[in-house]
Amino acid sequence: MRKAGESQAYLVAWRSDLVVKAGYSATRRWRKFLTLGGTLIAIHQPDDWHDAFSTEATWLYTLSRTGERAFTNRTEAVPYLGHSGSGWVECYRFASPEVMQASLDACVRYIDSDASGNAPGITPGIDPGNART
């Protein structure tokens, strides 16, 4: 059984390639992506793992509305995701930086719930391109 606050939904972007990955993890898998050139955009770490999983599903839907699947197979994703390319179907590529940013903003707005822009359990990323930082 997972402990409260262990599960996370996360957004990582490779801005120069216009690629975004939304994911869900209890092991902080997103750290590997940062060593491969990704930038952490946001983390949602609620008390309930169901909420983290639901956030990931909503983010994936949001990204799919304006982005295309970034990869056609796991091998193409290895430079971004690591040795096996696992999680490649959760990556989207965008036509322009503006479209990508609009999609990221929509994902972040989904988890924003108070006037300060930082809902409980939300950690904005350190990306200077993210308006919330």
BAFI-3210 file (N, C-alpha, C; in Angstrom, 3 decimals, decimal comma, padded with zeros to 6 digits):
// residues 133
n [1|2|3|4|5|6|7|8|9|10|11|12|13|14|15|16|17|18|19|20|21|22|23|24|25|26|27|28|29|30|31|32|33|34|35|36|37|38|39|40|41|42|43|44|45|46|47|48|49|50|51|52|53|54|55|56|57|58|59|60|61|62|63|64|65|66|67|68|69|70|71|72|73|74|75|76|77|78|79|80|81|82|83|84|85|86|87|88|89|90|91|92|93|94|95|96|97|98|99|100|101|102|103|104|105|106|107|108|109|110|111|112|113|114|115|116|117|118|119|120|121|122|123|124|125|126|127|128|129|130|131|132|133]
n.u [000,843|000,532|002,034|000,628|000,967|003,083|002,768|003,034|002,032|003,530|005,013|007,225|009,352|010,997|012,065|013,463|013,020|010,343|008,843|006,816|006,311|003,903|003,397|003,058|004,081|005,468|008,001|009,533|010,353|010,716|013,100|015,173|014,653|015,411|018,156|018,545|018,143|015,606|013,180|011,748|008,406|006,030|004,844|002,448|001,481|-000,605|-002,427|-003,753|-003,348|-005,053|-005,867|-003,490|-003,132|-005,446|-004,925|-002,721|-004,012|-005,804|-003,978|-002,696|-004,815|-005,242|-002,776|-002,903|-004,832|-003,724|-001,239|000,844|001,500|004,743|006,558|006,931|007,585|009,151|011,934|012,632|012,220|014,199|016,487|015,294|013,866|015,369|017,031|015,152|013,054|010,586|007,306|006,872|004,477|003,218|004,150|004,212|004,483|004,811|003,633|004,697|006,571|004,769|002,285|002,901|003,481|000,978|-000,492|000,883|000,359|-002,405|-002,477|-001,229|-003,013|-005,141|-004,500|-004,223|-005,703|-006,078|-005,821|-003,131|-001,836|-000,547|-001,597|-002,371|-000,039|001,066|003,903|005,547|007,607|011,104|011,530|012,347|010,680|008,179|005,288|004,454|006,580]
n.v [-001,184|002,217|005,057|008,082|010,936|009,924|009,269|010,804|013,063|014,256|016,761|017,013|018,767|018,984|021,532|022,558|020,635|020,564|018,719|017,036|015,252|013,652|012,146|009,559|008,562|006,728|006,687|008,840|009,090|011,047|012,391|011,116|011,941|014,585|014,418|013,744|015,952|017,074|019,396|020,095|020,837|020,816|019,338|017,276|016,324|014,822|013,780|011,441|008,651|008,160|010,680|011,717|009,980|010,545|013,208|012,884|011,545|013,513|015,511|014,143|013,915|016,663|017,424|015,864|017,120|019,268|018,450|016,030|012,500|012,017|010,051|007,084|004,639|002,850|002,851|005,214|006,992|006,644|008,492|010,505|009,330|007,325|004,108|002,043|003,346|003,372|004,524|006,028|006,434|008,400|010,826|013,920|015,899|019,225|021,758|024,305|026,540|028,235|026,919|024,646|025,852|026,951|024,610|023,463|025,459|025,132|022,602|023,124|024,995|023,322|022,143|024,273|025,938|028,004|031,533|032,247|030,716|028,418|025,521|023,354|020,729|021,119|021,628|023,983|023,862|024,542|025,828|028,547|029,282|028,736|030,214|030,199|030,168]
n.w [000,000|-000,816|000,723|002,065|000,045|-001,447|-004,159|-007,372|-009,906|-012,847|-014,976|-017,604|-019,784|-022,937|-024,196|-026,465|-028,371|-028,489|-026,998|-024,632|-021,625|-019,735|-016,636|-014,104|-010,943|-008,201|-007,532|-008,143|-010,806|-012,719|-012,232|-013,636|-016,236|-016,195|-016,156|-018,717|-020,242|-019,956|-018,561|-015,495|-015,178|-013,598|-010,546|-009,105|-006,036|-004,357|-001,375|-001,877|-003,968|-006,061|-006,885|-007,962|-010,124|-011,571|-012,226|-013,944|-016,065|-016,947|-017,735|-019,852|-021,660|-022,149|-023,327|-025,623|-027,118|-028,524|-029,274|-030,996|-030,943|-029,786|-030,452|-032,450|-031,562|-028,830|-029,067|-030,398|-028,334|-026,453|-026,177|-024,694|-022,562|-021,440|-021,078|-021,891|-023,078|-021,993|-021,370|-023,580|-024,970|-023,590|-024,325|-026,032|-029,001|-030,159|-032,450|-032,311|-030,131|-028,831|-028,944|-027,464|-024,962|-024,340|-023,985|-021,815|-019,915|-019,668|-018,497|-016,027|-014,980|-014,449|-012,029|-010,358|-007,681|-005,933|-005,116|-004,976|-006,804|-006,153|-005,347|-002,586|-002,338|-004,824|-006,738|-008,413|-011,350|-012,133|-014,449|-016,477|-018,543|-017,724|-016,717|-014,077|-012,330]
ca.u [000,000|001,298|001,869|000,086|001,935|004,147|002,488|003,136|001,867|004,571|005,165|008,601|009,405|012,238|011,582|014,098|012,442|008,882|008,323|006,353|005,865|003,118|003,552|002,612|005,109|005,690|009,451|010,168|010,985|010,990|014,496|015,971|014,419|016,175|019,542|018,525|017,848|014,261|012,979|010,556|007,419|005,171|004,590|001,253|001,670|-001,719|-002,420|-004,399|-002,766|-006,089|-005,837|-002,311|-003,422|-006,459|-004,248|-001,965|-004,955|-006,290|-002,866|-002,504|-005,898|-004,976|-001,652|-003,317|-005,737|-002,968|000,019|000,839|002,414|006,119|007,338|006,147|007,963|009,965|013,327|012,764|012,116|015,331|017,282|014,524|013,316|016,309|017,448|014,096|012,045|009,299|006,524|006,884|003,125|002,775|004,915|003,597|005,294|003,964|003,990|005,428|006,730|003,560|001,256|003,350|003,306|-000,455|-000,910|001,445|-000,404|-003,701|-002,235|-000,949|-004,270|-005,995|-004,190|-004,264|-007,032|-006,208|-005,401|-001,678|-001,303|000,085|-002,540|-001,694|000,448|001,587|005,235|005,886|008,958|012,093|011,721|012,061|009,619|006,891|004,789|004,150|007,771]
ca.v [000,000|003,453|006,034|009,378|011,873|009,240|009,276|012,110|013,302|015,208|017,233|017,306|019,255|019,188|022,702|022,729|019,640|020,720|017,450|017,044|013,973|013,630|010,831|009,248|007,719|006,732|006,544|010,068|008,726|012,254|012,821|010,571|012,749|015,825|014,120|013,543|017,224|017,571|020,420|019,854|021,910|020,785|018,083|017,261|015,264|014,852|012,744|010,236|008,265|008,263|012,053|011,846|009,239|011,321|014,378|012,435|011,251|014,794|016,132|013,438|014,350|018,055|017,438|015,224|018,014|020,171|017,826|014,718|011,565|012,414|008,915|005,982|003,430|003,101|003,086|006,645|007,747|006,362|009,675|011,333|008,607|006,363|002,902|001,223|004,175|003,136|005,738|006,791|006,794|009,539|011,984|014,648|016,914|020,357|022,433|025,541|026,804|028,881|025,885|023,835|026,611|027,040|023,314|023,358|026,369|024,498|021,524|023,715|025,588|022,247|021,850|025,506|026,080|029,151|032,806|032,371|029,919|027,213|024,723|022,391|019,551|021,493|022,215|024,441|023,537|025,610|026,228|029,966|029,453|028,441|031,466|030,047|030,142]
ca.w [000,000|-000,912|001,798|001,645|-000,496|-002,173|-005,590|-008,010|-011,339|-013,197|-016,352|-017,983|-021,169|-023,677|-024,931|-027,780|-029,285|-028,386|-026,488|-023,244|-021,066|-018,505|-016,033|-012,755|-010,346|-006,759|-007,360|-008,635|-012,074|-013,489|-012,028|-014,737|-017,433|-016,059|-016,546|-020,172|-020,885|-019,691|-017,544|-014,692|-015,284|-012,413|-009,835|-008,260|-005,060|-003,408|-000,347|-002,401|-005,256|-007,092|-007,387|-008,827|-011,354|-012,290|-012,782|-015,117|-017,154|-017,454|-018,456|-021,126|-022,538|-022,508|-024,272|-026,886|-027,859|-029,400|-029,650|-031,647|-030,292|-030,087|-030,934|-032,999|-030,834|-027,641|-029,447|-030,686|-027,088|-025,563|-025,808|-023,767|-021,415|-020,885|-021,793|-022,501|-023,733|-021,345|-021,191|-024,834|-025,418|-022,781|-024,793|-027,139|-029,678|-030,530|-033,704|-032,047|-028,690|-028,313|-028,762|-026,343|-023,730|-024,061|-023,469|-020,461|-019,059|-019,407|-017,533|-014,722|-014,491|-013,940|-010,637|-009,570|-007,088|-005,050|-005,705|-005,015|-007,904|-005,645|-004,584|-001,719|-003,042|-006,135|-006,758|-009,757|-011,769|-012,116|-015,825|-016,633|-019,526|-017,094|-016,137|-012,653|-011,479]
c.u [000,886|001,004|001,299|001,213|003,073|003,974|002,514|002,707|002,893|004,501|006,637|008,587|010,843|011,907|012,187|013,546|010,918|008,192|007,956|005,958|005,075|003,262|003,020|003,643|005,077|007,183|010,224|010,956|011,396|012,428|015,408|015,840|015,198|017,637|019,670|018,067|016,463|014,259|011,682|009,640|006,545|005,106|003,304|001,398|000,559|-001,572|-002,938|-003,833|-003,783|-006,078|-004,641|-002,546|-004,442|-005,852|-003,459|-002,906|-005,492|-005,208|-002,645|-003,589|-005,638|-003,857|-002,062|-004,228|-004,981|-001,634|-000,208|001,736|003,835|006,908|006,422|006,494|008,901|011,418|013,579|012,812|013,323|016,160|016,592|014,213|014,259|016,374|016,341|013,062|010,660|008,595|006,411|005,502|002,550|003,513|004,240|004,563|004,341|004,511|004,821|005,612|005,474|002,452|001,630|003,112|001,833|-000,975|-000,376|000,679|-001,764|-003,552|-002,023|-002,213|-005,189|-005,743|-004,147|-005,660|-007,152|-005,591|-003,885|-001,067|-000,590|-000,897|-001,772|-001,272|001,044|002,967|005,509|007,330|009,875|012,365|011,396|010,989|008,237|006,430|004,568|005,385|008,245]
c.v [001,244|004,354|007,324|010,267|011,243|009,349|010,685|012,029|014,372|015,576|017,572|017,718|019,294|020,310|022,826|021,761|019,660|019,431|017,614|015,633|014,247|012,236|010,767|008,300|007,809|006,668|007,758|009,828|009,936|012,731|012,319|011,441|014,063|015,601|013,921|014,803|017,782|018,627|020,115|021,069|021,961|019,384|018,270|016,058|015,328|013,750|011,403|009,894|008,327|009,658|012,280|011,150|009,985|012,567|013,996|012,195|012,540|015,509|015,470|013,831|015,771|018,142|016,880|016,119|018,902|019,586|016,501|013,791|011,894|011,290|007,833|004,656|003,793|003,397|004,564|007,483|007,585|007,602|010,587|010,611|007,580|005,071|002,095|002,034|004,005|004,461|006,571|007,199|007,976|010,815|012,595|015,686|017,984|021,081|023,689|025,702|027,416|027,865|025,000|024,571|026,735|025,729|023,092|024,246|025,772|023,367|022,081|024,349|024,529|021,999|023,092|025,674|027,250|030,385|032,947|031,609|028,663|026,463|023,774|021,163|019,857|022,107|022,677|024,086|024,760|026,150|027,712|030,238|029,209|029,691|031,382|030,122|031,535]
c.w [000,000|000,281|001,223|001,135|-001,280|-003,689|-006,146|-009,469|-011,685|-014,675|-016,562|-019,446|-021,670|-024,650|-026,331|-028,818|-029,283|-027,933|-025,017|-022,855|-019,801|-017,930|-014,628|-012,165|-008,837|-006,471|-007,859|-009,920|-012,900|-013,332|-013,143|-015,982|-017,391|-016,429|-018,047|-020,907|-020,667|-018,600|-016,811|-014,773|-014,031|-011,845|-009,044|-007,342|-004,017|-002,359|-000,864|-003,774|-006,381|-007,725|-008,314|-010,160|-012,211|-012,932|-014,015|-016,300|-017,776|-018,244|-019,811|-022,127|-023,043|-023,542|-025,630|-027,730|-028,843|-029,851|-030,358|-030,839|-030,738|-030,750|-031,485|-032,344|-029,690|-027,976|-029,736|-029,404|-026,171|-025,232|-024,782|-022,455|-020,806|-021,657|-022,454|-023,270|-023,147|-021,071|-022,460|-025,305|-024,643|-023,152|-026,015|-027,683|-030,217|-031,747|-033,475|-030,530|-028,072|-028,040|-027,576|-025,027|-023,361|-023,475|-022,054|-019,485|-018,702|-018,396|-016,136|-014,134|-013,907|-012,455|-009,760|-008,986|-006,120|-005,691|-005,815|-006,179|-007,447|-004,761|-003,673|-002,521|-004,401|-005,969|-008,184|-010,068|-011,746|-013,505|-015,993|-017,687|-018,963|-016,347|-014,631|-011,780|-011,158]
res [m|r|k|a|g|e|s|q|a|y|l|v|a|w|r|s|d|l|v|v|k|a|g|y|s|a|t|r|r|w|r|k|f|l|t|l|g|g|t|l|i|a|i|h|q|p|d|d|w|h|d|a|f|s|t|e|a|t|w|l|y|t|l|s|r|t|g|e|r|a|f|t|n|r|t|e|a|v|p|y|l|g|h|s|g|s|g|w|v|e|c|y|r|f|a|s|p|e|v|m|q|a|s|l|d|a|c|v|r|y|i|d|s|d|a|s|g|n|a|p|g|i|t|p|g|i|d|p|g|n|a|r|t]
***
